[in-house]
Amino acid sequence: MQSLPARHTLRPRVEGEGAGVFSLQFSPNEGLLAVGCANGSIELFDATNDYTSAHVLRPFDMGLQLPMMSLRFLNDASLLSAGSDGYVHVWDLTALPATHTTPSQAGAVSAHVSTSHVLLEAPEEILAMDVTAHGVVIGGKNGLLQVRDRDTGQCVTDLHELAGGAELTNTYSVCAHPSEPALVATGGWDRELRLWDVRAAREVARVAGPLVCGDAIDMDDRGVVVGAWVEGGDTALQVWDTRMLADSPRHIVFGAPSESAYLYSARFGEAQHQHVFAGGSGTNDCRVFDRVNGLARLATPRVDGPVQSIAVAGGLLAVGAGHGSVTIHGLE
């Protein structure tokens, strides 16, 4: 397994425990990297300017300072954010100042509140979110799992009720299928991977097993990958080769028997979807695996805290660490 050195190391302009990175997302044109922090702020880094910090977005007055759990670009000019405070904001990036803020101005940067509006307020903490043509799907604490209207934020379908009131506990991962927008996968503390048809408002499939504690579910046209928060590296990373979960998963061995996994994030690669990416708190790195044979190909250097979020776009890999740094790695 070869080391994958960092091209850039970014540090969000917040200090202390608030600097932990909980979410990452590249813009569709890869010109921006959005970083969601433990204090609820969002920092935008300009990829066209050597990943310099461009803007800090702060919802409301930042009184609660709860983690920004999920970020999704609707397009290059619009960003959706979901925080543990229970709010989903829509950010108009075209309304941001044209000039970049500099580190010396960081103390003067308050909030670009005027560039956002609240789409919805959930009844519980939001821990996961994704967007489809049929709505915004949010998951969170105490069984929160709903489809909300993209324009009004009103609840369209309560997936918890569809599950017959089953004990969903906390949902930590929500993933929409890239080419079938009605299909959504969810997972969390209930140790069940579920597939939903949000257009028809029904559960499609369910399998028992993985304990999901982060944004660790991804889908493509060939299957589903799940990163589980378990110690054993031989069972932590699962690839389901059938969309309907009819077969048993294929396990990719995350590490040596002496290594723990405890995965918080898992992704398929974008280039022909031939790779699987995963990271967590067991080894404090992100590893890249061959999807076909399961062999470990690359590993990023260890960081001082858990890997809580990863993002893949084109030939780039971004790794967010709990201690407050983001590293950018080239995959080509």
C-alpha positions as YAML, in Angstrom:
chain: A
units: angstrom
residues:
- id: 1
  name: MET
  ca: [0.00, 0.00, 0.00]
- id: 2
  name: GLN
  ca: [1.59, 3.22, -1.19]
- id: 3
  name: SER
  ca: [1.43, 6.54, 0.65]
- id: 4
  name: LEU
  ca: [-0.66, 9.26, -0.97]
- id: 5
  name: PRO
  ca: [0.96, 12.60, -0.09]
- id: 6
  name: ALA
  ca: [-1.06, 15.77, 0.34]
- id: 7
  name: ARG
  ca: [-0.92, 18.53, -2.26]
- id: 8
  name: HIS
  ca: [-2.52, 21.03, 0.10]
- id: 9
  name: THR
  ca: [-3.26, 21.20, 3.83]
- id: 10
  name: LEU
  ca: [-6.12, 23.51, 4.78]
- id: 11
  name: ARG
  ca: [-7.03, 24.74, 8.25]
- id: 12
  name: PRO
  ca: [-10.45, 26.34, 8.75]
- id: 13
  name: ARG
  ca: [-10.30, 29.73, 10.45]
- id: 14
  name: VAL
  ca: [-11.86, 28.62, 13.71]
- id: 15
  name: GLU
  ca: [-9.98, 27.61, 16.82]
- id: 16
  name: GLY
  ca: [-10.20, 24.87, 19.40]
- id: 17
  name: GLU
  ca: [-12.86, 22.17, 19.33]
- id: 18
  name: GLY
  ca: [-14.94, 24.17, 16.86]
- id: 19
  name: ALA
  ca: [-12.38, 23.52, 14.12]
- id: 20
  name: GLY
  ca: [-13.19, 19.81, 13.72]
- id: 21
  name: VAL
  ca: [-14.30, 18.94, 10.17]
- id: 22
  name: PHE
  ca: [-17.62, 17.11, 9.92]
- id: 23
  name: SER
  ca: [-18.55, 17.50, 6.24]
- id: 24
  name: LEU
  ca: [-16.93, 18.17, 2.86]
- id: 25
  name: GLN
  ca: [-18.26, 18.78, -0.62]
- id: 26
  name: PHE
  ca: [-16.71, 19.85, -3.93]
- id: 27
  name: SER
  ca: [-18.77, 22.11, -6.18]
- id: 28
  name: PRO
  ca: [-19.84, 20.51, -9.48]
- id: 29
  name: ASN
  ca: [-17.14, 22.40, -11.41]
- id: 30
  name: GLU
  ca: [-14.60, 21.58, -8.65]
- id: 31
  name: GLY
  ca: [-13.87, 25.30, -8.24]
- id: 32
  name: LEU
  ca: [-14.88, 25.37, -4.57]
- id: 33
  name: LEU
  ca: [-14.47, 23.06, -1.62]
- id: 34
  name: ALA
  ca: [-17.05, 23.58, 1.14]
- id: 35
  name: VAL
  ca: [-15.96, 22.56, 4.65]
- id: 36
  name: GLY
  ca: [-18.48, 22.10, 7.47]
- id: 37
  name: CYS
  ca: [-17.02, 22.61, 10.95]
- id: 38
  name: ALA
  ca: [-17.82, 21.53, 14.49]
- id: 39
  name: ASN
  ca: [-18.96, 25.03, 15.47]
- id: 40
  name: GLY
  ca: [-21.60, 25.13, 12.70]
- id: 41
  name: SER
  ca: [-19.69, 27.39, 10.31]
- id: 42
  name: ILE
  ca: [-18.94, 26.65, 6.66]
- id: 43
  name: GLU
  ca: [-15.69, 27.70, 5.03]
- id: 44
  name: LEU
  ca: [-15.33, 27.92, 1.26]
- id: 45
  name: PHE
  ca: [-11.88, 27.29, -0.23]
- id: 46
  name: ASP
  ca: [-11.11, 28.49, -3.75]
- id: 47
  name: ALA
  ca: [-9.58, 25.65, -5.78]
- id: 48
  name: THR
  ca: [-8.73, 28.07, -8.58]
- id: 49
  name: ASN
  ca: [-6.56, 30.12, -6.21]
- id: 50
  name: ASP
  ca: [-4.44, 27.40, -4.59]
- id: 51
  name: TYR
  ca: [-7.24, 26.55, -2.13]
- id: 52
  name: THR
  ca: [-7.09, 29.85, -0.30]
- id: 53
  name: SER
  ca: [-9.95, 30.57, 2.08]
- id: 54
  name: ALA
  ca: [-12.54, 32.57, 0.19]
- id: 55
  name: HIS
  ca: [-15.49, 32.98, 2.56]
- id: 56
  name: VAL
  ca: [-16.79, 31.91, 5.96]
- id: 57
  name: LEU
  ca: [-20.54, 31.29, 6.16]
- id: 58
  name: ARG
  ca: [-22.13, 31.43, 9.59]
- id: 59
  name: PRO
  ca: [-25.84, 30.67, 10.00]
- id: 60
  name: PHE
  ca: [-27.65, 32.94, 12.49]
- id: 61
  name: ASP
  ca: [-25.57, 34.21, 15.38]
- id: 62
  name: MET
  ca: [-23.75, 30.90, 15.96]
- id: 63
  name: GLY
  ca: [-25.09, 30.77, 19.50]
- id: 64
  name: LEU
  ca: [-25.47, 27.00, 19.69]
- id: 65
  name: GLN
  ca: [-22.33, 26.14, 17.73]
- id: 66
  name: LEU
  ca: [-23.37, 22.61, 16.83]
- id: 67
  name: PRO
  ca: [-21.63, 20.65, 14.03]
- id: 68
  name: MET
  ca: [-22.40, 21.25, 10.37]
- id: 69
  name: MET
  ca: [-23.17, 17.65, 9.45]
- id: 70
  name: SER
  ca: [-23.93, 17.70, 5.73]
- id: 71
  name: LEU
  ca: [-23.27, 19.86, 2.67]
- id: 72
  name: ARG
  ca: [-24.69, 19.47, -0.85]
- id: 73
  name: PHE
  ca: [-24.14, 21.76, -3.83]
- id: 74
  name: LEU
  ca: [-27.36, 22.16, -5.83]
- id: 75
  name: ASN
  ca: [-25.23, 23.76, -8.55]
- id: 76
  name: ASP
  ca: [-22.09, 25.91, -8.70]
- id: 77
  name: ALA
  ca: [-24.01, 28.91, -7.33]
- id: 78
  name: SER
  ca: [-26.15, 27.31, -4.62]
- id: 79
  name: LEU
  ca: [-25.24, 25.29, -1.52]
- id: 80
  name: LEU
  ca: [-27.48, 23.37, 0.87]
- id: 81
  name: SER
  ca: [-26.31, 22.88, 4.47]
- id: 82
  name: ALA
  ca: [-27.72, 20.79, 7.31]
- id: 83
  name: GLY
  ca: [-26.60, 21.19, 10.90]
- id: 84
  name: SER
  ca: [-27.11, 19.51, 14.23]
- id: 85
  name: ASP
  ca: [-29.12, 22.58, 15.24]
- id: 86
  name: GLY
  ca: [-31.93, 21.13, 13.10]
- id: 87
  name: TYR
  ca: [-31.85, 23.75, 10.34]
- id: 88
  name: VAL
  ca: [-31.31, 23.35, 6.60]
- id: 89
  name: HIS
  ca: [-30.07, 26.53, 4.91]
- id: 90
  name: VAL
  ca: [-29.90, 27.39, 1.22]
- id: 91
  name: TRP
  ca: [-26.91, 29.60, 0.40]
- id: 92
  name: ASP
  ca: [-26.83, 31.89, -2.65]
- id: 93
  name: LEU
  ca: [-23.12, 31.96, -3.47]
- id: 94
  name: THR
  ca: [-23.59, 34.59, -6.17]
- id: 95
  name: ALA
  ca: [-24.48, 37.10, -3.42]
- id: 96
  name: LEU
  ca: [-21.16, 36.70, -1.63]
- id: 97
  name: PRO
  ca: [-18.66, 39.58, -1.80]
- id: 98
  name: ALA
  ca: [-16.41, 39.41, -4.84]
- id: 99
  name: THR
  ca: [-13.24, 39.98, -2.83]
- id: 100
  name: HIS
  ca: [-11.69, 37.17, -0.83]
- id: 101
  name: THR
  ca: [-11.31, 37.56, 2.90]
- id: 102
  name: THR
  ca: [-7.78, 37.15, 4.20]
- id: 103
  name: PRO
  ca: [-6.53, 35.56, 7.42]
- id: 104
  name: SER
  ca: [-5.91, 39.04, 8.88]
- id: 105
  name: GLN
  ca: [-9.60, 39.82, 8.38]
- id: 106
  name: ALA
  ca: [-10.83, 36.62, 9.99]
- id: 107
  name: GLY
  ca: [-11.80, 38.30, 13.23]
- id: 108
  name: ALA
  ca: [-13.88, 40.85, 11.36]
- id: 109
  name: VAL
  ca: [-15.82, 38.30, 9.33]
- id: 110
  name: SER
  ca: [-19.18, 37.85, 11.04]
- id: 111
  name: ALA
  ca: [-21.74, 36.03, 8.98]
- id: 112
  name: HIS
  ca: [-22.85, 36.09, 5.40]
- id: 113
  name: VAL
  ca: [-26.35, 35.49, 6.77]
- id: 114
  name: SER
  ca: [-27.96, 37.63, 4.10]
- id: 115
  name: THR
  ca: [-26.88, 35.15, 1.42]
- id: 116
  name: SER
  ca: [-28.92, 32.32, 2.92]
- id: 117
  name: HIS
  ca: [-32.47, 31.48, 3.86]
- id: 118
  name: VAL
  ca: [-33.85, 28.74, 6.09]
- id: 119
  name: LEU
  ca: [-35.47, 25.98, 4.06]
- id: 120
  name: LEU
  ca: [-36.65, 23.99, 7.05]
- id: 121
  name: GLU
  ca: [-36.39, 23.45, 10.78]
- id: 122
  name: ALA
  ca: [-36.51, 19.80, 11.86]
- id: 123
  name: PRO
  ca: [-37.94, 18.59, 15.18]
- id: 124
  name: GLU
  ca: [-34.68, 16.80, 16.03]
- id: 125
  name: GLU
  ca: [-30.97, 17.19, 15.38]
- id: 126
  name: ILE
  ca: [-30.11, 16.60, 11.71]
- id: 127
  name: LEU
  ca: [-27.22, 14.17, 11.25]
- id: 128
  name: ALA
  ca: [-27.43, 13.45, 7.51]
- id: 129
  name: MET
  ca: [-28.94, 14.88, 4.33]
- id: 130
  name: ASP
  ca: [-29.07, 14.35, 0.59]
- id: 131
  name: VAL
  ca: [-31.00, 15.90, -2.27]
- id: 132
  name: THR
  ca: [-33.01, 14.25, -5.03]
- id: 133
  name: ALA
  ca: [-35.41, 15.47, -7.69]
- id: 134
  name: HIS
  ca: [-38.18, 14.36, -5.33]
- id: 135
  name: GLY
  ca: [-37.08, 16.32, -2.29]
- id: 136
  name: VAL
  ca: [-34.53, 16.89, 0.44]
- id: 137
  name: VAL
  ca: [-34.08, 13.75, 2.55]
- id: 138
  name: ILE
  ca: [-32.99, 14.38, 6.14]
- id: 139
  name: GLY
  ca: [-32.05, 11.88, 8.84]
- id: 140
  name: GLY
  ca: [-31.23, 12.49, 12.46]
- id: 141
  name: LYS
  ca: [-31.81, 11.69, 16.08]
- id: 142
  name: ASN
  ca: [-34.70, 9.78, 17.62]
- id: 143
  name: GLY
  ca: [-36.05, 8.33, 14.40]
- id: 144
  name: LEU
  ca: [-35.94, 11.50, 12.30]
- id: 145
  name: LEU
  ca: [-36.12, 10.39, 8.65]
- id: 146
  name: GLN
  ca: [-38.18, 12.55, 6.32]
- id: 147
  name: VAL
  ca: [-38.53, 13.73, 2.75]
- id: 148
  name: ARG
  ca: [-39.03, 17.50, 2.58]
- id: 149
  name: ASP
  ca: [-40.20, 19.64, -0.34]
- id: 150
  name: ARG
  ca: [-37.24, 21.31, -2.09]
- id: 151
  name: ASP
  ca: [-39.04, 24.66, -2.36]
- id: 152
  name: THR
  ca: [-41.16, 24.94, 0.78]
- id: 153
  name: GLY
  ca: [-39.35, 22.64, 3.22]
- id: 154
  name: GLN
  ca: [-42.64, 21.03, 4.19]
- id: 155
  name: CYS
  ca: [-42.68, 17.33, 5.06]
- id: 156
  name: VAL
  ca: [-43.74, 15.24, 2.06]
- id: 157
  name: THR
  ca: [-43.15, 11.75, 3.50]
- id: 158
  name: ASP
  ca: [-42.21, 10.54, 6.97]
- id: 159
  name: LEU
  ca: [-40.09, 7.47, 6.27]
- id: 160
  name: HIS
  ca: [-40.08, 6.53, 9.95]
- id: 161
  name: GLU
  ca: [-43.85, 6.11, 9.80]
- id: 162
  name: LEU
  ca: [-43.49, 4.09, 6.58]
- id: 163
  name: ALA
  ca: [-41.24, 1.69, 8.48]
- id: 164
  name: GLY
  ca: [-44.16, 0.97, 10.77]
- id: 165
  name: GLY
  ca: [-42.70, 2.95, 13.64]
- id: 166
  name: ALA
  ca: [-39.66, 0.68, 13.77]
- id: 167
  name: GLU
  ca: [-36.86, 1.71, 16.09]
- id: 168
  name: LEU
  ca: [-34.72, 3.70, 13.66]
- id: 169
  name: THR
  ca: [-32.86, 5.49, 16.49]
- id: 170
  name: ASN
  ca: [-30.25, 7.81, 14.92]
- id: 171
  name: THR
  ca: [-29.80, 7.96, 11.14]
- id: 172
  name: TYR
  ca: [-26.25, 9.02, 10.30]
- id: 173
  name: SER
  ca: [-26.12, 8.49, 6.53]
- id: 174
  name: VAL
  ca: [-28.52, 9.36, 3.69]
- id: 175
  name: CYS
  ca: [-27.48, 8.73, 0.09]
- id: 176
  name: ALA
  ca: [-29.47, 9.36, -3.08]
- id: 177
  name: HIS
  ca: [-28.79, 7.24, -6.16]
- id: 178
  name: PRO
  ca: [-26.96, 9.31, -8.83]
- id: 179
  name: SER
  ca: [-29.08, 8.21, -11.79]
- id: 180
  name: GLU
  ca: [-32.31, 7.00, -10.15]
- id: 181
  name: PRO
  ca: [-33.38, 9.98, -8.02]
- id: 182
  name: ALA
  ca: [-36.25, 8.13, -6.35]
- id: 183
  name: LEU
  ca: [-33.88, 5.60, -4.76]
- id: 184
  name: VAL
  ca: [-32.35, 6.52, -1.39]
- id: 185
  name: ALA
  ca: [-30.23, 4.46, 1.01]
- id: 186
  name: THR
  ca: [-30.08, 5.11, 4.76]
- id: 187
  name: GLY
  ca: [-28.24, 3.69, 7.73]
- id: 188
  name: GLY
  ca: [-27.49, 4.42, 11.36]
- id: 189
  name: TRP
  ca: [-27.57, 3.06, 14.87]
- id: 190
  name: ASP
  ca: [-30.40, 0.63, 14.14]
- id: 191
  name: ARG
  ca: [-27.83, -1.59, 12.38]
- id: 192
  name: GLU
  ca: [-29.94, -1.86, 9.23]
- id: 193
  name: LEU
  ca: [-29.23, -0.75, 5.69]
- id: 194
  name: ARG
  ca: [-32.47, 0.37, 4.06]
- id: 195
  name: LEU
  ca: [-33.42, 1.29, 0.50]
- id: 196
  name: TRP
  ca: [-36.40, 3.57, -0.10]
- id: 197
  name: ASP
  ca: [-38.39, 4.62, -3.14]
- id: 198
  name: VAL
  ca: [-39.17, 8.17, -2.06]
- id: 199
  name: ARG
  ca: [-41.37, 8.85, -5.11]
- id: 200
  name: ALA
  ca: [-43.63, 5.89, -4.36]
- id: 201
  name: ALA
  ca: [-43.22, 6.39, -0.59]
- id: 202
  name: ARG
  ca: [-42.24, 2.82, 0.20]
- id: 203
  name: GLU
  ca: [-39.38, 0.78, 1.61]
- id: 204
  name: VAL
  ca: [-37.73, -1.28, -1.14]
- id: 205
  name: ALA
  ca: [-35.31, -3.46, 0.79]
- id: 206
  name: ARG
  ca: [-33.71, -3.90, 4.18]
- id: 207
  name: VAL
  ca: [-30.74, -5.90, 5.46]
- id: 208
  name: ALA
  ca: [-29.40, -6.23, 8.98]
- id: 209
  name: GLY
  ca: [-25.82, -5.74, 9.97]
- id: 210
  name: PRO
  ca: [-23.83, -2.53, 9.58]
- id: 211
  name: LEU
  ca: [-23.59, 0.00, 12.40]
- id: 212
  name: VAL
  ca: [-23.29, 3.33, 10.59]
- id: 213
  name: CYS
  ca: [-21.98, 6.35, 12.52]
- id: 214
  name: GLY
  ca: [-21.17, 8.85, 9.77]
- id: 215
  name: ASP
  ca: [-21.62, 9.72, 6.11]
- id: 216
  name: ALA
  ca: [-20.56, 6.20, 5.20]
- id: 217
  name: ILE
  ca: [-23.02, 5.03, 2.52]
- id: 218
  name: ASP
  ca: [-22.54, 5.62, -1.20]
- id: 219
  name: MET
  ca: [-24.32, 4.29, -4.28]
- id: 220
  name: ASP
  ca: [-23.72, 4.05, -7.99]
- id: 221
  name: ASP
  ca: [-25.23, 2.07, -10.86]
- id: 222
  name: ARG
  ca: [-23.39, -1.08, -9.77]
- id: 223
  name: GLY
  ca: [-24.08, -1.23, -6.07]
- id: 224
  name: VAL
  ca: [-23.80, 0.15, -2.56]
- id: 225
  name: VAL
  ca: [-20.77, 0.63, -0.30]
- id: 226
  name: VAL
  ca: [-21.15, 0.84, 3.48]
- id: 227
  name: GLY
  ca: [-18.52, 1.75, 6.06]
- id: 228
  name: ALA
  ca: [-19.33, 0.35, 9.49]
- id: 229
  name: TRP
  ca: [-18.22, 1.58, 12.89]
- id: 230
  name: VAL
  ca: [-16.78, -1.72, 14.08]
- id: 231
  name: GLU
  ca: [-13.38, -2.70, 15.33]
- id: 232
  name: GLY
  ca: [-12.67, -5.56, 12.96]
- id: 233
  name: GLY
  ca: [-11.14, -4.41, 9.70]
- id: 234
  name: ASP
  ca: [-12.31, -7.57, 7.93]
- id: 235
  name: THR
  ca: [-16.01, -6.66, 8.25]
- id: 236
  name: ALA
  ca: [-16.02, -2.86, 8.37]
- id: 237
  name: LEU
  ca: [-16.16, -2.17, 4.63]
- id: 238
  name: GLN
  ca: [-18.98, -3.81, 2.70]
- id: 239
  name: VAL
  ca: [-19.80, -3.66, -1.01]
- id: 240
  name: TRP
  ca: [-23.20, -4.87, -2.13]
- id: 241
  name: ASP
  ca: [-22.97, -5.76, -5.81]
- id: 242
  name: THR
  ca: [-26.70, -5.89, -6.28]
- id: 243
  name: ARG
  ca: [-28.79, -2.79, -5.87]
- id: 244
  name: MET
  ca: [-31.67, -4.64, -4.26]
- id: 245
  name: LEU
  ca: [-29.45, -6.19, -1.56]
- id: 246
  name: ALA
  ca: [-30.56, -9.70, -2.48]
- id: 247
  name: ASP
  ca: [-27.09, -11.18, -2.07]
- id: 248
  name: SER
  ca: [-24.62, -11.14, 0.80]
- id: 249
  name: PRO
  ca: [-22.09, -8.31, 0.73]
- id: 250
  name: ARG
  ca: [-18.50, -8.64, -0.33]
- id: 251
  name: HIS
  ca: [-16.17, -7.52, 2.42]
- id: 252
  name: ILE
  ca: [-13.08, -5.46, 1.64]
- id: 253
  name: VAL
  ca: [-10.44, -5.96, 4.32]
- id: 254
  name: PHE
  ca: [-9.70, -2.48, 5.64]
- id: 255
  name: GLY
  ca: [-6.49, -3.30, 7.50]
- id: 256
  name: ALA
  ca: [-4.30, -5.82, 9.25]
- id: 257
  name: PRO
  ca: [-5.76, -7.92, 12.09]
- id: 258
  name: SER
  ca: [-3.97, -5.67, 14.58]
- id: 259
  name: GLU
  ca: [-5.64, -2.53, 13.15]
- id: 260
  name: SER
  ca: [-9.05, -1.23, 14.14]
- id: 261
  name: ALA
  ca: [-11.38, 0.32, 11.58]
- id: 262
  name: TYR
  ca: [-14.23, 2.33, 13.16]
- id: 263
  name: LEU
  ca: [-15.20, 3.91, 9.84]
- id: 264
  name: TYR
  ca: [-16.99, 7.26, 9.62]
- id: 265
  name: SER
  ca: [-16.91, 7.74, 5.85]
- id: 266
  name: ALA
  ca: [-16.97, 5.62, 2.69]
- id: 267
  name: ARG
  ca: [-17.16, 6.55, -0.99]
- id: 268
  name: PHE
  ca: [-16.91, 5.14, -4.48]
- id: 269
  name: GLY
  ca: [-14.39, 6.83, -6.78]
- id: 270
  name: GLU
  ca: [-15.64, 8.82, -9.73]
- id: 271
  name: ALA
  ca: [-13.25, 7.60, -12.44]
- id: 272
  name: GLN
  ca: [-15.06, 4.55, -13.82]
- id: 273
  name: HIS
  ca: [-16.04, 3.83, -10.17]
- id: 274
  name: GLN
  ca: [-13.13, 1.42, -9.86]
- id: 275
  name: HIS
  ca: [-12.10, 2.44, -6.36]
- id: 276
  name: VAL
  ca: [-13.49, 2.52, -2.84]
- id: 277
  name: PHE
  ca: [-12.41, 5.16, -0.31]
- id: 278
  name: ALA
  ca: [-12.83, 4.79, 3.46]
- id: 279
  name: GLY
  ca: [-11.60, 6.44, 6.64]
- id: 280
  name: GLY
  ca: [-12.35, 6.61, 10.34]
- id: 281
  name: SER
  ca: [-10.94, 6.71, 13.84]
- id: 282
  name: GLY
  ca: [-9.22, 3.34, 13.95]
- id: 283
  name: THR
  ca: [-6.20, 4.25, 11.81]
- id: 284
  name: ASN
  ca: [-6.82, 8.01, 11.38]
- id: 285
  name: ASP
  ca: [-6.18, 7.83, 7.65]
- id: 286
  name: CYS
  ca: [-8.10, 7.38, 4.39]
- id: 287
  name: ARG
  ca: [-7.45, 4.27, 2.34]
- id: 288
  name: VAL
  ca: [-8.10, 3.58, -1.31]
- id: 289
  name: PHE
  ca: [-9.07, 0.08, -2.44]
- id: 290
  name: ASP
  ca: [-9.51, -1.63, -5.78]
- id: 291
  name: ARG
  ca: [-13.21, -2.27, -6.07]
- id: 292
  name: VAL
  ca: [-12.83, -5.48, -8.05]
- id: 293
  name: ASN
  ca: [-10.17, -7.39, -6.11]
- id: 294
  name: GLY
  ca: [-10.41, -5.53, -2.80]
- id: 295
  name: LEU
  ca: [-6.68, -4.81, -2.57]
- id: 296
  name: ALA
  ca: [-5.50, -1.72, -0.73]
- id: 297
  name: ARG
  ca: [-3.75, 0.60, -3.17]
- id: 298
  name: LEU
  ca: [-3.11, 3.89, -1.37]
- id: 299
  name: ALA
  ca: [-3.29, 5.44, 2.09]
- id: 300
  name: THR
  ca: [-3.10, 9.07, 3.15]
- id: 301
  name: PRO
  ca: [-0.72, 10.00, 5.99]
- id: 302
  name: ARG
  ca: [-2.16, 9.64, 9.48]
- id: 303
  name: VAL
  ca: [-3.71, 12.72, 11.05]
- id: 304
  name: ASP
  ca: [-4.01, 13.70, 14.70]
- id: 305
  name: GLY
  ca: [-7.71, 12.94, 14.90]
- id: 306
  name: PRO
  ca: [-10.36, 10.73, 13.30]
- id: 307
  name: VAL
  ca: [-11.14, 11.01, 9.60]
- id: 308
  name: GLN
  ca: [-14.75, 12.18, 9.79]
- id: 309
  name: SER
  ca: [-15.43, 13.12, 6.18]
- id: 310
  name: ILE
  ca: [-14.06, 12.50, 2.70]
- id: 311
  name: ALA
  ca: [-15.01, 13.90, -0.69]
- id: 312
  name: VAL
  ca: [-13.99, 12.67, -4.14]
- id: 313
  name: ALA
  ca: [-14.28, 14.69, -7.34]
- id: 314
  name: GLY
  ca: [-12.50, 13.97, -10.60]
- id: 315
  name: GLY
  ca: [-8.87, 13.31, -9.74]
- id: 316
  name: LEU
  ca: [-9.08, 14.85, -6.26]
- id: 317
  name: LEU
  ca: [-9.57, 13.44, -2.78]
- id: 318
  name: ALA
  ca: [-10.32, 15.68, 0.22]
- id: 319
  name: VAL
  ca: [-9.94, 14.27, 3.75]
- id: 320
  name: GLY
  ca: [-11.42, 16.06, 6.76]
- id: 321
  name: ALA
  ca: [-10.04, 15.37, 10.23]
- id: 322
  name: GLY
  ca: [-11.56, 15.75, 13.65]
- id: 323
  name: HIS
  ca: [-8.69, 17.90, 14.88]
- id: 324
  name: GLY
  ca: [-9.44, 20.59, 12.31]
- id: 325
  name: SER
  ca: [-7.56, 20.09, 9.06]
- id: 326
  name: VAL
  ca: [-8.38, 19.18, 5.47]
- id: 327
  name: THR
  ca: [-5.85, 17.60, 3.15]
- id: 328
  name: ILE
  ca: [-6.20, 17.57, -0.64]
- id: 329
  name: HIS
  ca: [-4.67, 14.64, -2.53]
- id: 330
  name: GLY
  ca: [-4.23, 14.06, -6.25]
- id: 331
  name: LEU
  ca: [-5.40, 10.71, -7.57]
- id: 332
  name: GLU
  ca: [-3.97, 11.00, -11.07]
...
